[in-house]
Amino acid sequence: MLEGLKKKIFSVRRSLEESVTEVSPKDDSGRTGSVSSQIQEGCVERDETQGPLDLSLTERQGDQKQEPSFIRKVSTLVREREFIVSSKNLDEPLFELEMSLLESDVALVATDAIIDHVRKDLVGSKRKIGRSIDDIITKSLSDALLSVLGEGFDLISYIRNHPRPVRILFTGVNGTGKTTTIAKVAQFLTKQGFSVVLGAGDTFRAGAIEQIDVHGKRLGLKVIAHQEGSDPSAVLFDTVAYAKAHGIDIVLGDTAGRFHNKANLMNQLAKIKRVIEPDLVLYVDEAVAGNDAVVRAQDFADTVGMDGIILTKVDMDPKGGAAISIAYAAKKPLFFIGIGQGYDDIVAFDPVSVVNELLSGDA
């Protein structure tokens, strides 16, 4: 999952661990050598009257100067028992980081937010001697990514503390796996001990009613359906009524896939929302669409309205940018990510786990 972006980040961190040499001029005692070795020995001390010591991170192998990376080019200033990350030489490595994010399909608004966060965090910040530069940059990147990913959404707690039945409406674009995602969410919720009924509200697409009915039979769930072409509002109204009559915890309502610029489908969705008054409206799209998915989510959030996002086919996305940026761009939380074809191949989105995986050293 997110392997493309993970490899880019891993490459930077690996490069630091194996190749970065912090070269300093002679100190007052006449010693020379790397800042890292002097830090370990406790040799670096400066008089405040001497001013800061400007150090560049470079790499040398024989007489060959290697290509600078993001972390190698971060400059440091050493003073007594702390060092300060300087803005000198920071523009170019941050530009390289920016290009890596954009090439991984991270949306421009999210990329800008990450770069701004890293810059503000690093420039002028004091770090205790003995802490590796890899740790410093990793912590900065982690904080920046978490600021973009947001906090996620605890659906289980929401359901437990909400009047029943909880009505969840699914919408999105055709072909993104919306109906299958509903079945996956139903499986996830039943494993948490909730009872679920499915509403076949996609009466527009040929075969949609049969598809959700097959899912319901496989999962042992009741499906409320009318004939193809019938009013989806009536179908979902009956689904809510059934849930109330039978003490069902959750209604999961399917709807026709739609684009925000299709007026008739937008009017239909508005009617559905008026009739059943959903507690949550979830937008479903696929990670492999990259920035298109991000743009569509923004459009839906602005014109139709949604409470959260489910991103399918994350396991098939070679870049990973949509999963990183869709919640930030749409300003709505990411609820679930789909990672396979089976009913259990859906994961409640946890930003901390995603960032830990991206920054792990096992790419």
C-alpha positions in Angstrom: 0.0 0.0 0.0 1.3 3.5 -1.0 4.5 1.8 -2.1 5.5 4.5 -4.7 5.5 7.3 -2.2 7.0 5.1 0.5 10.0 4.2 -1.7 10.7 7.9 -2.4 10.7 8.7 1.3 12.7 5.6 2.1 15.3 6.5 -0.5 15.9 9.9 1.2 16.2 8.4 4.7 18.4 5.5 3.5 20.7 8.0 1.8 21.1 9.9 5.0 21.9 6.9 7.1 24.6 5.5 4.7 26.2 8.6 3.1 25.7 11.9 5.0 28.9 13.3 6.4 28.7 16.5 8.4 32.0 18.2 7.7 33.1 21.0 10.0 36.2 23.2 10.0 38.7 23.0 12.9 37.3 23.8 16.3 39.1 25.9 18.9 41.2 22.9 20.0 42.5 22.3 16.5 40.5 19.1 16.0 38.7 18.4 12.7 36.2 15.8 11.7 32.5 15.2 11.3 30.1 17.1 13.5 28.3 13.8 14.3 31.6 12.3 15.7 32.3 15.5 17.7 28.8 15.5 19.0 29.2 11.9 20.2 32.5 12.8 21.9 31.1 16.0 23.5 33.8 18.1 21.7 31.7 20.8 20.1 31.6 23.9 22.2 31.3 27.5 21.0 31.6 30.8 22.7 28.6 33.0 22.1 30.8 35.9 21.1 32.2 33.9 18.2 28.9 33.8 16.5 27.3 30.7 14.9 29.3 28.1 13.1 27.9 27.6 9.5 28.1 24.0 8.4 27.0 22.4 5.2 25.9 18.9 4.8 27.9 17.3 2.0 28.9 13.9 0.8 32.3 12.9 -0.6 33.5 9.6 -1.9 37.1 10.0 -3.1 37.1 13.1 -5.2 33.6 12.5 -6.4 30.9 14.8 -5.0 27.6 12.9 -4.8 24.2 14.3 -5.8 22.7 16.2 -2.8 19.4 15.0 -1.5 16.8 16.7 0.7 18.4 15.7 4.0 22.0 16.0 2.9 21.5 19.7 2.0 19.9 20.8 5.2 22.5 23.1 6.9 23.2 23.1 10.6 24.7 25.6 13.0 26.4 24.3 16.0 26.4 26.2 19.3 27.4 24.7 22.7 25.1 21.7 23.3 22.4 22.4 20.7 22.4 22.8 17.0 20.0 25.0 14.9 18.7 24.0 11.5 19.4 26.9 9.2 17.4 28.2 6.2 20.6 28.2 4.1 20.4 25.8 1.2 16.9 24.7 2.2 15.1 26.0 -0.8 16.5 23.5 -3.3 16.0 20.3 -1.2 12.5 21.4 -0.4 11.9 21.9 -4.1 13.1 18.3 -4.6 10.7 17.1 -1.9 7.9 19.0 -3.6 8.6 17.4 -6.9 8.6 14.0 -5.3 5.2 14.6 -3.8 3.7 16.0 -7.0 5.1 13.1 -9.0 3.3 10.8 -6.6 0.0 12.4 -7.3 -0.2 14.3 -4.1 -2.5 17.2 -4.7 -0.9 20.7 -5.1 -2.8 22.1 -2.1 -1.7 19.2 0.1 1.9 19.4 -1.2 2.1 23.1 -0.4 0.8 22.4 3.1 3.5 19.7 3.7 6.3 21.8 2.4 5.2 24.8 4.4 4.9 22.7 7.5 8.4 21.2 7.1 10.0 24.6 6.4 8.4 26.3 9.5 9.3 23.3 11.6 12.9 23.1 10.6 14.1 26.6 10.0 15.5 28.1 13.2 14.5 25.2 15.4 16.9 24.0 18.1 17.7 20.3 18.4 19.6 18.6 21.2 23.0 17.3 20.3 23.1 13.5 20.0 19.8 13.3 18.2 20.4 12.1 14.6 19.4 14.3 11.6 17.4 11.4 10.3 15.3 11.5 13.4 14.8 15.2 13.1 13.7 15.1 9.4 11.5 12.0 10.0 9.7 13.7 12.9 9.2 16.8 10.8 7.8 14.8 7.8 5.6 12.8 10.1 4.1 15.9 11.7 3.6 17.5 8.2 1.9 14.4 6.8 -0.4 14.1 9.8 -1.4 17.7 9.5 -2.6 16.9 6.0 -4.2 13.5 6.7 -6.3 14.8 9.6 -7.6 12.7 12.4 -9.8 10.3 10.6 -13.2 9.3 11.9 -14.2 6.8 14.6 -17.4 5.4 13.0 -17.9 2.7 15.6 -18.0 5.3 18.4 -20.3 7.4 16.4 -22.8 4.6 15.9 -22.7 3.5 19.5 -23.5 7.0 20.6 -26.2 7.8 18.0 -29.9 7.1 17.9 -30.8 4.0 15.9 -31.1 3.2 13.1 -28.0 5.1 11.9 -28.7 6.0 8.2 -25.6 6.0 6.0 -25.9 7.0 2.4 -23.3 6.1 -0.2 -22.7 8.2 -3.3 -19.9 8.6 -5.8 -18.9 8.1 -9.4 -19.9 5.1 -11.5 -17.3 2.3 -11.7 -15.4 3.1 -8.5 -16.6 0.0 -6.6 -19.3 1.8 -4.6 -21.8 -1.2 -4.3 -19.0 -3.6 -3.4 -17.7 -1.1 -0.8 -21.2 -1.0 0.8 -21.0 -4.8 1.2 -17.5 -4.5 2.7 -18.7 -1.8 5.2 -21.6 -4.0 6.1 -19.3 -6.9 6.8 -17.0 -4.6 8.9 -20.0 -3.4 10.9 -21.6 -6.8 11.5 -18.2 -8.0 12.9 -18.5 -5.2 15.4 -21.8 -6.6 16.6 -24.2 -4.3 14.7 -27.2 -5.4 12.7 -27.4 -4.0 9.2 -30.0 -3.7 6.4 -29.1 -2.8 2.8 -31.2 -0.4 0.6 -31.0 -1.0 -3.2 -31.3 2.7 -4.0 -29.4 2.5 -7.3 -32.4 1.9 -9.5 -30.8 3.6 -12.4 -27.9 1.3 -13.4 -28.8 -2.0 -15.1 -27.9 -4.9 -12.8 -27.3 -2.7 -9.7 -30.2 -4.2 -7.8 -29.1 -7.7 -8.6 -25.5 -6.9 -7.6 -26.4 -5.7 -4.1 -28.9 -8.5 -3.7 -26.1 -11.0 -4.4 -23.9 -9.3 -1.8 -26.8 -9.4 0.7 -27.3 -13.1 0.3 -23.6 -13.9 0.6 -23.4 -11.9 3.8 -26.7 -13.1 5.2 -28.2 -9.5 5.2 -31.7 -8.3 4.3 -31.9 -6.2 1.1 -34.8 -3.9 0.5 -35.4 -3.4 -3.2 -38.1 -2.2 -5.7 -38.2 -2.7 -9.4 -35.5 -1.2 -11.7 -36.4 2.4 -12.6 -38.4 3.0 -9.5 -38.0 6.0 -7.2 -34.9 5.5 -5.1 -36.3 7.8 -2.4 -39.2 5.3 -1.9 -36.8 2.4 -1.8 -34.6 4.0 0.9 -37.7 5.2 2.8 -38.9 1.6 3.0 -35.4 0.5 4.1 -35.4 2.9 7.0 -39.0 1.8 7.9 -37.9 -1.8 7.9 -34.9 -1.0 10.2 -37.2 0.8 12.7 -39.7 -2.0 12.7 -37.1 -4.8 13.2 -34.7 -3.0 15.6 -31.9 -2.9 13.0 -28.9 -0.8 14.0 -27.7 0.5 10.7 -29.1 1.3 7.2 -26.7 1.3 4.4 -28.2 3.0 1.3 -26.9 2.6 -2.2 -27.5 5.3 -4.8 -26.8 5.7 -8.5 -23.3 6.8 -9.5 -23.3 10.4 -10.6 -21.2 13.3 -11.6 -21.9 16.6 -9.9 -22.8 18.3 -13.3 -25.7 15.9 -14.0 -28.7 18.0 -12.9 -31.3 15.2 -12.8 -29.1 12.9 -10.7 -28.2 15.8 -8.4 -31.9 16.6 -7.9 -32.6 12.9 -7.2 -29.9 12.8 -4.6 -31.2 16.0 -3.0 -34.7 14.3 -2.8 -33.2 11.2 -1.2 -31.5 13.3 1.5 -34.8 15.1 2.2 -36.8 11.9 2.5 -34.5 9.7 4.7 -32.4 12.5 6.4 -29.2 10.5 6.4 -26.9 10.8 9.4 -23.8 10.4 7.2 -23.2 10.8 3.4 -20.1 9.0 2.3 -18.4 9.7 -1.0 -16.7 6.7 -2.7 -13.9 7.0 -5.3 -10.9 5.0 -6.4 -7.3 5.7 -5.5 -6.1 4.7 -9.0 -7.8 7.9 -10.3 -5.0 9.9 -8.7 -5.6 13.7 -8.8 -8.9 13.1 -10.7 -10.3 11.5 -7.5 -9.1 14.4 -5.5 -10.7 17.0 -7.8 -14.0 15.0 -7.9 -14.1 14.8 -4.1 -13.6 18.5 -3.9 -16.4 19.1 -6.4 -18.8 16.7 -4.5 -18.0 18.3 -1.2 -18.6 21.8 -2.6 -21.8 21.1 -4.7 -23.5 18.0 -3.2 -22.1 17.8 0.3 -20.6 14.8 2.1 -19.5 13.8 5.6 -16.6 11.6 4.6 -14.7 9.7 2.0 -14.0 6.0 1.2 -11.1 5.4 -1.2 -11.1 2.1 -3.0 -8.3 0.2 -4.8 -5.6 1.7 -2.6 -3.6 -1.5 -3.0 -3.6 -1.0 -6.8 -2.4 2.6 -6.7 1.3 2.7 -7.7 1.8 6.3 -6.5 -0.3 6.8 -3.3 -0.9 10.5 -3.7 -4.7 10.3 -3.6 -4.8 8.6 -0.2 -2.5 11.3 1.2 -4.3 14.3 -0.2 -8.0 13.6 -0.8 -9.1 14.3 2.8 -7.2 17.5 3.0 -8.4 18.8 -0.4 -12.0 17.9 0.2 -11.8 19.0 3.9 -13.6 15.9 4.9 -12.3 12.8 6.8 -11.2 9.6 5.2 -13.3 6.8 6.7 -12.1 3.6 5.0 -9.6 2.5 2.4 -10.2 -0.6 0.2 -7.2 -2.9 -0.2 -8.5 -5.9 -2.1 -11.4 -7.7 -3.6 -12.7 -9.7 -0.6 -15.3 -8.6 1.9 -12.7 -8.2 4.6 -10.4 -6.1 2.4 -11.4 -2.8 3.9 -9.5 -0.9 6.6 -10.8 1.9 8.9 -8.4 4.7 8.0 -5.9 5.5 10.7 -3.6 8.4 9.8 -0.9 7.5 12.4 -0.6 4.0 11.0 -0.4 5.3 7.4 2.4 7.8 8.3 4.3 5.1 10.2 4.2 2.9 7.2 5.3 5.6 4.9 8.3 6.5 7.1 9.2 2.9 8.0 12.6 1.6 7.0 11.4 -1.6 5.3 10.4 -0.4 1.8 
